[in-house]
Amino acid sequence: MDALSTGLQMALGWQALIAVAAGSVIGVIFGAIPGLTFSMALALLLPFTFGMEATPAIALLMGIYIGGMTGGSVSAILIGIPGTPSAAATVFDGHPMARKGEASVALGGAVIASVFGGVFSLVVMVLLLEQVASFAIKFGPVEIFALVLFGLSTICGLGERSMVRGLVAGVLGLMLVIVGLDPIDGVARLTFGNVDLQQGVNLLVGMIGLFAVPQVIETFLEHGRVKAPRMATDVRASLPSWRQLKRRFGLMMRCSGIGTVIGAIPGTGGPIAAFLAYDHARRFDSKPESFGKGELSGVLAPESANNAVTGGTMIPLLSLGIPGDPATAVILGGMVLHGLAPGPQLFKTNLPAIYAIYIAIVISYIVTLVVQIWGIRWFVRVMSVPAHVMSLVIMVMCVLGSYAIRNSIFDVYLMAIMGLIGYVLKRLSIPVAPVVLGLVLGGTLENTYRTALILNEGSYQGFLDSTVALVFFALTLLMIGGQVWSSRRKGAAAAAVQA
């Protein structure tokens, strides 16, 4: 109890409270603007913590991390561009809800689900930290490869009306990942002698192009020829009703569990959790055909999962000193700089600091909830802007965001090319979601597969010796088999209707 009371005093000091509140607001802003990721915000503000005490410094970094993860849904819902890779799955139903005049409901649902997932993962972290950490540490390259392969099997389900088109789009996404220097051997692949292509296709650049540019092109092609749909100008903060949330409470619990487990496994992260949760929600919903058209569950599921990752990533970070993604790597650096080296010894020598971090996470979610709920009435004003004017603003944001990621003008050209590819795919009725999923998971899939083979001296025996990997391989086969069966059943039903 002495450690807990000391931790409370540390976390509730005025410096720590100001730091966590400022960090949360900064995180929301960086997360909401495409191209300005919260990982960038963490890296930029880390030097400012050098002159701060340990507790306010870590509180600032945690606030940025949590606010940034939550803020990515704002641009995903309002303009159809995910502010962070973790918000990519939120676009599929969040933006259609906004176009139907339900922007405030989608935004409110997203932030409620985000806070729910974050608090859920925090409770799991506090109660089961040692057990989850001991399970997560068993995930080596073989197990992560099997997990990511299972995630990729959802491509079949993202094909909407045609499973074949979904597979084509997924393979295209995997092919784009190959472009650039080989991550292990350093050999140039599919660069065609172009030096700029050696840096590869950045995930954020690809997503900005695929989501934003086709929408802008269509807006300008239709301007003056097609009467623009009347957007809702009601700026009240219309949150999801208690009945809507209660009916989806079990879904948020399950998706939060998915996010916590995925976050606890180093090398995975929010995008994987969000896509797995989205596919889970769609697959087990009574009306799966409503997904992609503005279904609230399609917002709650990925937002619960990607924010549950925040607590999950803290489990290996605090207990073992292993960061799960670039953001937690920066937080690890900040902790070490302030004399808080994560690991089992930290729980013995500085338990109050651990409690202070827990409390800072809770405060950050409270601040984020208040900021975003208060901001909804201002956020939704975006929907009242004429479509052609908003398209110009979106293009400026796309150019600036693409350039800011790596300070490369080539990324701006690459964003435009990806946008044209996205527009062609849309005209051919090929879904973009599998392309994004391939971009998200392709790099991890290749790296873990090749690393596993190197560690096993080229033998596949390591894949067969892992019980966890075999379970995921079996789930992958079941997923693919279920999709094939479902596709054939739909085809037979369609043929019977036509007959």
N, C-alpha and C positions, 0 to 999 in steps of 0.2 A: 504493500500500500504506500510505503514511503516513496518508492520509485514512481508510482502512478501520480501521486500528488506533486512530486518534483517535476514530472513530465508535463502535468497540467500547467504548473506555474511557468515553465519554459515556453510552452506553446501559446499560452494566453497573455504573454507579455505584449505590451503595445507595439514593440518593434516587430515581433513575430506576426502579430495580427495584421499590421500594415503590409508586411512583406508578402504574406500569403494572399491577401486581398488584391494587392497590386499584381502579383504573379498570375492570379486567376483571370483578371481582366485582360492582361497582356496576352495570356494564352488563348483566350476566346477570340481576341482580335487577330492574332497570327493564324489561328486555326481556321477562322472564317474567310480569310483572304486567300484565294488559290495561289499557290506558289510560295507563300510565306508560312512554312510549316512551324509547328511548335518546337521541333528539333532545332531549327534555325534560331528561334527565340532563345532556347536554352543555351546554345553555343554563344550567342551574342551577349547574353546577360551574365554568363558565368564569371567573366572578369570583374563585374561590378560587385560580386559577392566577396571578393578577396578581403575587403576592409570591414566586412560584417562579422558579427558573432556567428557561431555555428548554427544555432537554432533558426534565427531569421534567414540565414543564407539558404538552408535546406528547405525552409518553408516557402521561400520565393521560388525555388526550382520546382518543388512539388506543385505549387499553384499553377505555374506555367504548363507543366505536364498535363495536369488534370483539366485545366481550362482549355488548353489546345485540343485535347482529345474530344471534348464536348463541343467546341466551337466549329469543328469541321462540318457539322450538320447544317449550319446556317446557310452557307452558300450552296450546299448540296440540294437543299429544299427550295430555296428561293430562285436560284438561277440555273440549277441543274449541273453545277460544277462542284465536285467534292473539294472542300478546303484542305483535307488531308486524305491520304490513301485509305485510312480506316473508314472514311465516310463514303467510299465509292458505292457500296451496296445500298446506302440510304437514298441515293439519287433515284433508284428504280421506281420507288413508290412515293418518296417525299416530294419530288418535283411534280409528278402528275397531280398530287393532292393540292399543291400550290396553284397549279393551272386551273383546278376546279373551284378555286376560291376557298380552299381549306388550309391556307398557308399557316395561319396561327395555330390551328389544331395540330398540324404536322410538327411545327416548331416546339409547341408545348409538349407534345408527346415525346419528341426527341430528347428534350432536356430532362423530362421526368424519367424516361427510360435510362438516360445516361447516369443520372444520380442514383437510380435504383441499382443499376449494374455495378457502379463504383462502390456503393456502400455494401452491397452483397459480397463483392470480392474482398473488401476490407474486413468484414466479419469472418470470412473464410480464412483470411491471412492471419488474423489474430488467434482464432481458435485452432486452426489446423496447419499452422506454418511449418512445423517440423515434418509432419506426415506428407504434406503436399511437396515440400522440397525434396524429401527422400525419394518420392515417386518421380518427380520431374528430372532429377539428376540422372536417372536411368535412361533418359532419352538421348541416345547418341545419333550419329548421322543416319544409321539404318532406320531407327524408329521415326525420326523426323521425316525422312524420305517417304516412309509408308503413310504417315499422317498427311503429308502434302499431296501425295498421290490420291488419297481418299478425298481430300478437298477438291482436287481436279476432276474427280468423277462426277461432281455436281454440274460440270459443263453440260452433260447430257440433258439435265433438267432445265438449264437456262436457255435451251434452244427454242423455247416458246412453242411455236406450231410445228417445227421440224427439228428432229434430233440431229439429222445430218448437217443442217445449217449451223446448229450449235457447235458441232464437232469441227466444222470448217473454221468457224470463228475462233474456237479455242486453239486450234493448231496455228492459226495466224498469230495469235498472241504469243505462243511459245516460240515461233520463228523470230518474232521481233526481239525476244530476249537474247537470242543467240548473237545478234549484231553487236560488234565491238571486240574488245580484247578478251581472250579466254581468261577467266578469273584464276585459273590454276597454272596454265602453261604460258600465258601471256601472248598467245598467237592471235593475230588479227583474223576475225571471222566475218564474212559477208560485208567487208568494208569497201571492196572494189577499188582499193588504192586510195581511198579518201581518208585523210588523217582525222578529220572531224568525226567521222563515224566510229573511230576507235573508242570514243567515250561511251558508245552504246545509246540505247533508247532509255532515257530516264523515265521512271514510272509516272511521276507527276506530270512531266511534259506530255507523255502519251495520253494520260487521262484528261488533261485539259483540252488537248486537241480532239480526242474522240467524243467527249461530252459537249464541249462548247461550240466548236466550229460548225458542225452540221446544223445545230440549232440556229446559229447566226445566218448561215447560208439560206436556210429555209425561210427565215423571217424576211430577209431582203428580197428573195424571189417572189414571196407572196405579198409584199408591201404594195398597196395600191391596186392589187388584183383580187385579193381575198379579204373580206371584211374581218378585221381582227376581232378575236373573241373578247368580250367585255370582261375585264379582270375585276375582281371584287375590290372595292375601296374601303370596306369596313375594316377599321384598324383596331377593333377591340381585341383584347387578348383572350380569344375563345379557346380555352384549354380543352383537352379531351375530357369527356364526362367520366364520372366515377364508374358508371356502368360499362363504358368502353374499356377502361383500365382494368376493372375487376374481371371482365371476361377474358382478358389477356394476361392476367397475373401469372398463371402457370407458365405461359410462353416466356415471359420476361425472366422468371426463375430459371427455366431450363437454359435459355440463351445466356444468362449471366453465369451459369455454371460452365457452359461451353467456353465463354470468354476467360473465366478464371483459370481453367485448366490449360487452355492454349497459351495464355499469358505466362503461366508458370514454366512453360517449356522454352528454354533459351533458343533464340533463332527463329521464332515464329512471329507473333505479333498481331496487331489489331486487324489488318486486312483479312488475314486467314480466318480469324474468329468471326468477323462480320459476315463474310460470305458463307461460312458453314452455318451460322445462325439464320441467315436469310433463307438458305436452302431448306433448313429444318422447318422454319415457319411455313414456307410455301408447301412443303411436302406433306405436312400433317394438318394443314388447314382444311376446313370443310369445303371451302371454295377456292382452290388453288388458282383457278383461272382469273380471279380478281387481282392477283399480284401483278405488278407492273402497270396497273391502271389507277393507282391511288388508294392502296389498301393500308390502313393504319398499322396493321401487324408487320408490314414490310418496312416500317420505320422503327417501331419499337424493338424488333428482334435484333437488327444489326447494331443499333445504338446501345442496347443493353449489353451486347457481347463485347463491342470494342471498348467500352468504358470499364467493363469488368476486367479487361486486360491490364488496366492500370494497377489494380491490386494484385493480380496474378504475377506481374513482372516484379513486384516488390518482394515476392517470396524468395526466388533464387538470389535476388540482389542483396537483401538484408541477411539472409541465412547463410549464403555461400559466397557472396561477393561476385556473382555472375550476372552481368547485364543481359537483358533479353532482346534489346533493340538499341538503335543509336541514341534515343532520348534517355533511356536509363543508363547508358554508358556515360553520358554527360553528367547525370545525377551522381553516378558512382564517383566520377572525377571530383565533383564538388564535395562529396562526403569525405573523400580521402584528403583533399586539400584542407579541410577543417578538422582533421584529426579523428574522423569517424570511419575507420576502415571496416567495411561490412564483413560479416562472417560470424561464426559461432561465438567467437571471443567477445564480440560487441554486446551480445545479450548478457554476458557475465560481467563485463566491466562498465558498461554505460547503458543500462536498461532504461533510465529516464529519457535518454535521447530517442530510443525506440518508441516509447509512449508518446513523446512529443511529435514524432513523425506521423504516428497514427492519428493524433488529434489534428495535426495540420492538414491531413488528407480530408478529414471530415469537414473542417472549416472551409477548405477550398471548394468542396462540393456545395456547401451551403451558399457561399459567395457566388459561385457559378450559376446555381439555380436562381438566385435572386436577380443577378445581372441579366440572365437570358429571359426570365419571365417578364421582368420590367421592360426589356428591350424589344419584346415581341411586337408591341404596338408601333414601334419605329421600324423594325425589320420589315414588317409586311407592307409598308408604304412602297417598297420596291415594286410590288405587283401592280401598282397604279401608274407606273411609268410606261409611256407608249413603247410598244415592242421594238420598233426600229431604233428608238433612242437607247433603250436598254441594251440592244445588240451592239451598238457602238461602244457603250461603256464596258460591256463584256469583252469585246475584242481588245480594248486598251488594257484591261485587267489580265487577259490571256498573254498578251505580249510582255507586259511588265513581269507577270508571275513566271513565265517561262524563262525569261532572261535572268531573273533573280536567283533561280535555283542553282545554277552553276556559273553565273556571269558569262554566259556564252550566247552570242547572237545566233550561232548555229542551232541552238535549242529553239529559238523562235521560228526558224525555217522548218525545223523538225515538227514543231507543234502544228504548223500550217499543213504540212504533208499528212500528218496523222489525222488532222481534221478532214482533209479531202478523202482519205481512206474511209473514215467514219461515215462521211456523207454517201459515198458509193455503196458501202455496206447497207446503210439505211434504205437506199433506193432499191437494193436487191433483196430487201427483207431479211437480211442476215443480222442477228442480234449483236449488239456491241458488248453486252455483259460478259460473254465467254472470252472475248478478246482481252478485256480488262483482267479477268480472272487468270488468264494465261500469263499476262504481264506481271501480275502480283505474285503468282506462285512459281513461275518458270525458273527464276534465278535460284530460289531455294531448292527446288526439285533437282536441278542439275548439280549444284554444289554438294548437296548431301549425298546424292547418288555416287558421284565421282570420289568424294572423300571416303565413303564407305568402302568402295572398291579398293582404293589405295591402302586403307587400314587393313583390309583382308587380303592384300597382295593379289588383287584381281579375281579372287574367288567369290562366288555368290553364296557360299555356305553361311556367311554372316547374316544374310537376309533370312535364311531358313532357321537359324538358331535362335532368333529373337521371337519370343512369344508375343510381345506387343506388336511387332511388325506383322506377324502372321495374322493377328486379329484384324489389323487395319487392311491388310490385303484381302481378307475374307469380306470385310465390310465394303471394300471397293468393288469387288465382284458382285456382291448383292445389290449395290447401288446401280451399277451398270445394267445388271440383269433386270432389275425392277423398272428402270427407265425404258429398256427395250420392250419389255412386256406392256408397259403403259402406252408406249408409242404405237405398238401394233394394235392394241385394244381401241385406241382413239381412231386409228386408221380404219379399222373394221367398222366402228360405229358410224364414221363419216360416210363410208361406202354404202352402209345399210340405209342411211338417211337419203342419199342421192338416188338409190334404187327405188 
